[in-house]
Amino acid sequence: MGPADVCSDGQTSSSETGVDCGGLCPPCNAAQGCVGATDCASKVCTQGICQQATCQDSVQNGDETAVDCGGVCEKNCDVGQGCQSPYDCITSVCAGTCQAASCTDGVHNGEESAIDCGGACGACPDGQPCQQASDCQSGSCFHNICVSPGCTDQVKNGNETGVDCGGSCAPCAGDTTCKANTDCVSLVCDPTSHSCAIASCSDGVRNGTESAIDCGMGCTGCATGQTCTSGADCASGLCKSDVCVPASPSGAQLNRKGWVATASNSDVDSPPGHAIDGNSSSYWSTGTSQTPSIWFKLDMQQPQLFFSIVLDTRLTPGDAPMMFDVYLSNDGNFGSPTKSGLRGTDITTIDFGSAQLVRYVYFRLRGSTGNWWTIHELNAYQ
């Protein structure tokens, strides 16, 4: 009996530390036995038991792109650490590793007060955010907005609706006179009194400390899919890539309309699109034996929220992937695998353990077998 047989016999045998895992077999999941860290998918073995990956265990595991940062972790990674998308980085710039902030990267980062201006970069034009006068081409920063010098003369003039505010100047605070919503910090100009209203959690506008319209910090928690800056903004308590994500799966199947599938190898009668066409009798197949480096890629066209992916191969038993890795990405560049050393069955469920918000999913074979690799249906679930 060879290693592949031992690792799939449904028993704890040979060097295994759990059933068909650990030792010379693929790593074990949480709550299974272990002798050392390498026996566990999380790389954390405590008192002979594999632990669940966390964002505080000082190990790169789960979907983290570096130690305890990136992926599902709220902490973003520092310059030089691994990343799969801009959302993983403090600087919001990813090229395999997090890049240093620059004045030409098209991102608001570093000491900039706005995108690629202010701070150590060139001065910003009127209307851009600022922290101090030197951030502005006009040399005038008023209410954290670069303004023309006339907006600081302590006189209501020009098209101002209040003293040095409104019109082409910075928005007005409090109950200052206004003509349009943009004249007000709250973005609400009362149409009856023509004065700026105080921001509230029911005015239908994103203002104050809100992260989305009428929700977030200071208001009720935002729903799944709404904008956030931290978990405190979300009803679920979880913020991923500036979007509120659910804490637990609902089981809802994602709509695959518009998705695009590609593959390194395909049988002439079984193109990649057949794996996501909603017809289980059609399928994608390699048309050749499984070998390492054969891949299948899914482009969902925009970031999608999901907890798990299911590969259905029931109509062609034996054509499940022998051993494979799964990579996730928002920009089409793939670094380290999010899941590695997985083994397929007639129904292969890939559970990511937490909500993922990504556009691309990339499957790559690691093992070899005489059978083809086939997918009748691929579905993702929230």
Steps between C-alpha positions, in 0.01 A plus 500: 500500500650835390484839678203615292302192611598543867388864491152408380415182691279668761728399786777648714788292372872507429645840597161678497402708802133514400273309265674518157697809601822609669840338472564411134137576409339843442478725810212452744214740559420660836417262789690207345810346652855625445858455616643820355394813314556343156224248573241782503347709221515795742865424588398523867514183713414544870500209744471249216202672333499709180362849568280723285695770316463846659632849432693501829690168495831638363484256206409559135197278453138505390467750216759738645751635250765551771523428872170612662418754227326518165222270386213489750708671771408863574869586531655599167853390413809719513726584206692192387250249635303265276171603340246383244310826451531871592255440786767295681745794529531805724598694189226342282767414239570130432743343252545158660626684805371825651671797337615824657273801456600736219374826352406331171318181605146636462417419863446716807772366729816589690500860624283625213192704586333397171585266211866563405510851644558670832752399765832411338340507152409801287244747632132430437264715290193673647227262616738220604534385864784651705645489850697823489559802277812350340285219354329753271608679184308803629679482835159501667348199681155572644290235678745243356428607139740690273334832414587821323640776725165683482345225712700608805439876510231478773248670270194353328568580137511353153266198476544406865179415688665556838812678617786330311290188433254367245506560127853450369639501857500217751156373615330680790443344841204546737192696394679734258305628200519280191366473147593140416585182690865534396519827698472297823735268688196279566411506127146596606365849429150537647277612209270695732743686726786503244743416778739209544351214700690297757601154378266227621455125460175545306567777247565270202855634456840363593635758742640542851684187610294267280682254274195461273164676475346519850707216644840438649679660794248693713201351312368147463740241357520479122363199314703252298644662187497856634814711540698487824831609648508251790294219650330753730314639194338165420200318647704180463804653671718409199643739237691348209664716231283798605179297464285351778503120478283244683636319804343167401384340175140521379530218246372722219637405156664780301357600163759398237368721220790665316769284662784385274694174535835417338735204528848386396364180342155420359343216307370632165139414594526613863603868522544677838168686472312171533602490869287808577214467248238363741475172310643209701499268197757723325845546647855628467772239476876508446486242224826363639636332812542714809850641545643775721456857371171440314269784606142627488421869561176679579444872440184621677541845331488685835576414864242257638426393858512127570591251771537183293536358149368161389633295205249236380644198318235242594407408143858399417623320814877494531556827310533714814832688544765273653668777703473874443550852636256793495608863453287815543564843350334830413746606230574171322845463659541198725751471783480227764207255492209566734437124522766243422533123472124442460370167371189477284199269529186462290372808687795717604408773750765768557411680825700820556386535862418870466346732244715564192461807278689433177459503123729218384521135615786289363529120542835331427573127509785362710444126453497255209259227394395330178149642532395826340401792720132582449261759647128462421394801710693754706302707750589753770294554815460789742 
